[in-house]
Amino acid sequence: MHVFRTLTAILLLTLASTASLADDPTRQTVVPPGWQGAYDYGYAPAVRVGDMVIISGIPAAGAGSYEDKVRGMYERAKGLLEAAGATFQDVVEVSSFHAESKDSAQFQAEFQLYMPIHREFFGENRPAWTAVGTTTLLSPGAVVETRFLAIVGSGANNVVVQKVADGD
């Protein structure tokens, strides 16, 4: 976990230095309607600094099937992104934490359910992504928790660079 935090901090510092930040960037804590409880609990649902938007981990919890929970998580993320001035097309990095998969085979089976919903929200956008299996999540009944990092406006100029090996 320490390595993950260190790498995340390096990524955030790198992005902050390359994102279009003013000399004195303003940190904007985004608390849209319905999210006051999160802020009162002790964290910001979303933070925007310059063009960078960080969405706190959103649990896929509540009533319904696995797919209902995951879709609800993505809907809440969409609302937070919009409140901060971003879209799913602007998301450059995702970290997801999965409570139900205990080995790689279970992860693969879970992703058969997860990926169609992921694609529904991201379309052709392919953010960097780390998926981690874990034993428990803070929100009761949560099957997944996901955090998002976006750079506002970056989705408008998405360029895919695919290198192939020599001879391919």
Secondary structure as the mmCIF struct_conf table of DSSP 4:
data_model
#
loop_
_struct_conf.conf_type_id
_struct_conf.id
_struct_conf.beg_label_comp_id
_struct_conf.beg_label_asym_id
_struct_conf.beg_label_seq_id
_struct_conf.end_label_comp_id
_struct_conf.end_label_asym_id
_struct_conf.end_label_seq_id
HELX_RH_AL_P HELX_RH_AL_P1 HIS A 2 THR A 18
BEND BEND1 ALA A 19 ALA A 19
BEND BEND2 ASP A 23 ASP A 24
HELX_LH_PP_P HELX_LH_PP_P1 PRO A 25 THR A 26
STRN STRN1 ARG A 27 VAL A 30
TURN_TY1_P TURN_TY1_P1 PRO A 33 GLY A 34
HELX_RH_AL_P HELX_RH_AL_P2 GLN A 36 TYR A 41
TURN_TY1_P TURN_TY1_P2 GLY A 42 GLY A 42
BEND BEND3 PRO A 45 PRO A 45
STRN STRN2 ALA A 46 VAL A 49
TURN_TY1_P TURN_TY1_P3 GLY A 50 ASP A 51
STRN STRN3 MET A 52 ALA A 60
BEND BEND4 GLY A 62 GLY A 64
HELX_RH_AL_P HELX_RH_AL_P3 TYR A 66 ALA A 83
TURN_TY1_P TURN_TY1_P4 ALA A 84 GLY A 85
HELX_RH_3T_P HELX_RH_3T_P1 PHE A 88 ASP A 90
STRN STRN4 VAL A 91 HIS A 98
BEND BEND5 ALA A 99 GLU A 100
BEND BEND6 ASP A 103 ASP A 103
HELX_RH_AL_P HELX_RH_AL_P4 SER A 104 PHE A 122
TURN_TY1_P TURN_TY1_P5 GLY A 123 GLU A 124
STRN STRN5 ALA A 128 GLY A 133
BEND BEND7 THR A 135 THR A 135
BEND BEND8 LEU A 138 SER A 139
TURN_TY1_P TURN_TY1_P6 PRO A 140 GLY A 141
BEND BEND9 VAL A 143 VAL A 143
STRN STRN6 VAL A 144 ILE A 151
TURN_TY1_P TURN_TY1_P7 VAL A 152 GLY A 153
HELX_RH_3T_P HELX_RH_3T_P2 SER A 154 ASN A 157
TURN_TY1_P TURN_TY1_P8 ASP A 166 GLY A 167
#
